C-alpha cells in the first residue's frame, strides 16, 4: 500500500495551526522517553481543570462501570484517568513520529508471540483485538517490530494529520484499512495477514447490537464476528499496558476457541467481556472520556 501523496492544498492557511501542532509533537518526540511521559503528565494535570465536560464523562463512566467502588477510590481513579490523557499525547506522538532506533530503547516485554508465529506457519490470518487505551498506537507499532501487521482506523478530521498519520502508519504497517474497507481487510486476512482492531467505541446502525459492557447495554459493532466469519481468521486477544516505572507489557493470548459462533450477539458480548478484562488490568489507562453508552436501547433514558 503506497503512502499518501502530498498536495499543495495541505499548505493552505487554514491548515497552519495543524502544522504547528505537528511540529510541537515532533519536538516532544525528540525528548528522552521519561521526559516525554513527564511532559504528558504535566499536560494532563494542567488541562484537567479546563476540561470539565471530559471530567464529567469520565466520572460518570466510572460510576456506571464500578458501582461497587467507594467514592474516594473512584475519585482517585478519575484523576488518574485524566492525567493519563496527557500521557496519551506523548505516546501517540511516539507511535507516529519516533525513529525505530528510539523505540528500540523502550523497555518492552512481549508474551505470546508464539500464537501468531503458529498462525503464520499455518498460513492463517488473525484479527488482533485490543481496546482504546492511551498507548494503543504506540503498542501497535511495537508489536509490528516483531511481525508485520495491518490496522483498521477512522479517518481524521484534519487533512494535515490524516496525511501525517497515515504516512507514518504505512511506514511500519503493511496496510491501513478505513473502517468502511471491510472487503479489502477480509482479503488481506484470507492471504494470511494480521490486522489490529479495537471495536470498543459507541456504534449505532444496522451493524451494531446492544451487548453488555461492565453490565450495561452498550451499542457495539458486530464487525469482529463478521470479519472472522468471512475471512476464516483467528481472533487473538491483544493486551497492552504501561508499567509504573515506564515501558510496556504486551501480551497476546491464544486465539479464541469456537469463534465465530452462529450467534452474533453472543460473540459480540464475548468480545466486550474480553475488553473488560483488559480494562481491569490497567483501568486508569483506558479512554474513559469516550461516551461509550451514548446510544441507548429503545425506551431507555440517556446517561450523559
Secondary structure as GFF3:
##gff-version 3
##sequence-region A 1 304
A	DSSP	three_ten_helix	8	11	.	.	.	ID=ss1
A	DSSP	three_ten_helix	13	15	.	.	.	ID=ss2
A	DSSP	alpha_helix	16	29	.	.	.	ID=ss3
A	DSSP	alpha_helix	33	48	.	.	.	ID=ss4
A	DSSP	alpha_helix	52	65	.	.	.	ID=ss5
A	DSSP	alpha_helix	71	97	.	.	.	ID=ss6
A	DSSP	alpha_helix	100	104	.	.	.	ID=ss7
A	DSSP	beta_strand	108	111	.	.	.	ID=ss8
A	DSSP	alpha_helix	113	122	.	.	.	ID=ss9
A	DSSP	beta_strand	126	129	.	.	.	ID=ss10
A	DSSP	alpha_helix	136	144	.	.	.	ID=ss11
A	DSSP	beta_strand	150	153	.	.	.	ID=ss12
A	DSSP	alpha_helix	159	172	.	.	.	ID=ss13
A	DSSP	beta_strand	176	178	.	.	.	ID=ss14
A	DSSP	alpha_helix	182	190	.	.	.	ID=ss15
A	DSSP	beta_strand	194	197	.	.	.	ID=ss16
A	DSSP	beta_strand	208	213	.	.	.	ID=ss17
A	DSSP	beta_strand	216	221	.	.	.	ID=ss18
A	DSSP	alpha_helix	223	231	.	.	.	ID=ss19
A	DSSP	beta_strand	234	242	.	.	.	ID=ss20
A	DSSP	beta_strand	248	252	.	.	.	ID=ss21
A	DSSP	alpha_helix	264	281	.	.	.	ID=ss22
A	DSSP	three_ten_helix	283	285	.	.	.	ID=ss23
###
